[in-house]
Amino acid sequence: MDNITVERLYHEKQKLLELTLLTSENGLKRSIPGSEIQRPGLALAGYVERFANQRTQVLGETEMTFLSSRDQKGRERALENIFSFDLPCVIITKGIAPPVELLEAANRKGVPVFSTQLSTVDFVNRLSVYLDNLFSPHTTIHGTLVDVYGVGLLYTGKSGVGKSECSLDLVERGHRLVADDVVKVMRKAPQLLVGTSDELLRHHMEVRGIGIIDIEKLFGIRAIRLQKRIEVQVSLVHWDDQLEFERLGVEETYTTLLGVEIPAVTIPVSPGKDITVISEVIAMNYMLKVYGHDSAKEFSRRQSDEIYRRKAVGDFLESDFE
């Protein structure tokens, strides 16, 4: 993971967060260790035993009112409670003018202080989204991600197995390409994986024999999307008589990406096999399961019921001498 500095936050999100630097630029090289945000109200009041000083510190109207209610020495003592620690930065919301003592303490310690016109809740929400994206676990996968009927299908397999050709056929049928060749995967929640494309390759696809094509220019804006939740991994493999493939689908298989378990389907590829239609069936079957209908298990259950019924009828007829 790249080093996340206060300077990067300031330059990338200055407009979105409406940030104004109130101190010198000496502390902009400070690192931001994590995505958590701290409201240091208790620390200002003197309770610092569990003060999370490594977090981005946000002073809202409550904290600023507390400081303004103290005399000069009281403010200095309160500010010393937090500035005695190594802070990444301090941000004051609602455009509230900070006391002189706060800026002096920050400059002595080399801690950058910012002001924003946003309300505390709005600012924390915007900053949390930005930091969560930066610090979320992520990886890069060689594959193709397509939105099929609203289901994110991640195609994996060896080079030349037909991932790009399958996704191109899906796009021609009205589905949407997210990423081809390089899929950037990010875990945005404990059970949520989101895939997106590399910025340089975005909306482009390599088709063997043709070269690089621009999906957006060829098929229009409706044929692409910037990101999509990954819900099923589809592994394409060359047909092999020695391999066993799932026939009933009763036993579900899963794969794990970034600690998140998602359903996995392995599809053998052979000449004349329509992988596009199979992909649409995979997406629709997944949605049926989401809504509580598992076709394979229901078929197995009906089969078991029929076997039991026939056995019961047979046992009755065997003992009936009428």
N, C-alpha and C positions, 0 to 999 in steps of 0.2 A: 504493500500500500504506500502511495506517495505521502511525503510529509505534508500534513495539513497545517498551514500557518495562519496566523491572524491576517497577514498581508494578503494571502490568497482569498480568504473570506471577504476581506474589504474590497478587493479589486473585482472579484467575480459577482458579488451580490450587493454592491453599494447602492444601486438603484432600487432593487427589489426590497431591500431592508431599510432604505432611506437613511443610510449611515452617514454621520458627520464625525470626523476625528477631532477630539477636543484636546488631546495631548500631543506630545512630540511623536515623531515616527520611529523613535529608537526601539520601541517594543514590538514593532510589527512582525519581526522575525520569530516571535514566540510561537511555540507549537500548541495546537489544540489536540489534546490526547484522545478525546472521545466525543461522542454525539450528545452526551447528557448536558442539561442546562440547569443551573443552580440559582435559586432565589435566596440570597444570604441574609435573610431577616434575623434568624437566631444568632448568626455569627456577629452581626452588628450589635446585638444586644449583649454579647459577651459569652455565649455558649458556643465554643469552637471545638469541643472534643470530637464531634463527628462532622466537622466542616469539610465538605467535598470541594476542596480548593482547586482541583485539577479541571473542574468543569467551567464552562463559559458562564460568567456571573452576570445576571440581569437584575438591575435595580428598577423596580416599578414605583408607582405612586406611594405605596405603603412604606417602602424602605426610605424613599426621599422625604416623606413627611416625618418619619422617625428622626432622620438626621436634622431636619430643619427645626424640630422641637427641642433640640439640645443646644446648650451654649457652646462657645468655641472649644473649650476644653473637652466637653462631652462629645462633640463631633470628632475631635482628634482621637480620643480614646476609642470610640466606636470604629473609626476608620482604620486605626492601628490593629484592631482585632482581625480584620480581613487582609490588610496589606502586609501584615507580617508573614503571610503565606505567599507562595509563588503562584500567582494567578495568570491564566492565559490572557484574559481581557475582561473589561467591564463595560456593559452597555446600559445606558439609561433611557428608558422609554418615555413616551408622551411628550417629548421635547422639553422635559423639566430641566431647568438650569441647575447644574450641580454646585454645591458650595465650593468656595476656593480651597478649603482644606482637602477636599477629595482630589482635586486636580494636582495639588502640590504633592500629596502622598503618592499618587500614581506616577508622577514624573520622577520622584525620588527612587521609586522601585522599578521604573522602566516598564510599567504596565499600561498598555494603551486603553484609553477610555473613549467610548463612542456615545453619540446621542442619536436617537431616532424619533421621528414624529409619530410612529405607529403606537397603538395601544399595546399593553404588555401581552395580552392574549394573542393578538394578531401577530406581533413580532415573534413570540415564542413558537407559534405554529409554523410560520415561514422559515425560521431558522432551523427548527427541528427537521423539516422535510429536507432541507439542504444537507444538514449534517448526517442524517440517517442514510441518505444516498451515498455520501462519501465513505461512511464507515461500515456500510453493509457488507457482509461477506460476498465475494464475487469470484467468478472464474470464467474462463473462455473455453468453448467447446467447438470442435470441428463438426459442423452439421448445418441443418437448415430448419428454420422455425416458420411455421405457417399457421395462420388463423383459419381454421376450417369450421364453419358453422358456429363460431364463437369459442371453439376449443383450441387451445394452443398445442399443436403437435410438433414435437421436436424430433426431427429425423436425424438419425446417426447411422454410420456404416462406413465401410472402406471407400476410398476414392474410386469413382467410376461405377459404383453400384446403382446409381440412378437417383440420388437425393434431389439434385437440382432439376432434373427432368421431371420428376414427380411433382415438385413444387411449381414448376412452370405450367404443367398441365392443370394443377389446382387453381392457379391464378387465372388461367384461360376460362375456367369454369365458374369464376366469380368469387373465389376465395382470396385471401390477402396475405401477401408476403411480408414477413417481419425482418428476417435476416437470412442470408445465404453464405455458406462457407465458414464464416466466423460468427458464432453466437455468443454474445456477452450475457452471462447469467448472473443475476443478483438475488440474494435472499433478503426480501424486504420485510418479512414477518416470519415468525417461527415455522409456519407451514405454507409460505408463499414464495414461489420462484417467479421472477420476471426476466424475460429475455429481450434483448435489443440488439441492434446491429452495430458493427464498428462504424464510426463516423465516415471513414474514408470509403467503405464499401456500401454504405447505406443505399438501398433500393436497387442495387446492381446485382447481377447474377452471371456466373460463368457457365456457359453451355458449350460442352465439348463439340468441336467442329465448327462452331460459330464464333465464340469468343465472349467478351463482356457485353451484356445488354443492360439497358436501363428500363426496369420494370415500370417505373412511374411514367416515363415518356411514352412507352409502348402501350400500356393498358390504362393509364389514367390514375388519378389520385386515389380512387376507390380500391385499387389493387394493392395498396401498401398500408402499413401502419407502423408507428415508431416503436412500440413495445407491446408485449403480450404476456399474460400469465402462462407459464408452462405447466400443462396438465397431464400430458401423456408423452412418453418417449417411445418412438417407433423406430426399431432397429431393422434396417434393411440388410439382408444377407443373401448371398448367392445360393441358389437351390443346391442341396446336397442330399442324396439318397440316404447317406449314413446318419443324418441328423434327425432328431425327433422334434416335431413341431406340435404346438397345442392344437387339439382337435375340438374339444368341447368348450374350453374356456371356463371350466368350473374352478380350477386352481388358478387364481390370479397371481401374476408375477409383478414385482416392483423393483425399481432401481432407486438409488439414493444420490442426490445432488446437493452439495453444500449442507448435508445433514437433513434434507427434506426428502421424504419418501413419496414417489409418484408412480402410478401404474406404468408398466412397460410391456410393449407388444413387439414380438419378433415376426417379421414378414419375409418369407422366402421369395426371392425375385427370380423369375424365369421368363424366357421369351413369350410374348403374348399375354402375360398376366397384367391385368389392369390394376395397378397399385393405386391409381387415383380414386377409383370407386371404392376400393378397400379402405382407403384413408377416410373417405366420407362416412363409411360405415363405422369405422373406429370412433370417429367424433360423435356420431349420433348414438352409438351404443354407450359411450362414456356418459353422455347426458342422460340417457335412460337410467343408468346406475345412480347418477346424482339424484334423480327423482325417485329412487327406490325400487326400480324395476331391473332385475338381473335376469336376462333371458336364459343364460346357460344354467344358472341355479334353478330357475323355474322349470326348465325342461327336465333337468335331472330329478327334481322333486316329482313332476308328473310321471316320469318313467318309473320311479320307485313306487308311487301310488298304484300305477297300472300293474306292476309285477305283483304287488301285495294283493290287489283285487283279483287277479287271475288265480293266484294261489288259493285265496279264500274260496272262490267259486269252485275250483277243482277239488279242494278238500271236501266241500259240501256234496258235490255230485258223486264222489267216490263212496260216500257213506249213505247215499240215498238209494235204497233198493225198491222204491215204489214203482 
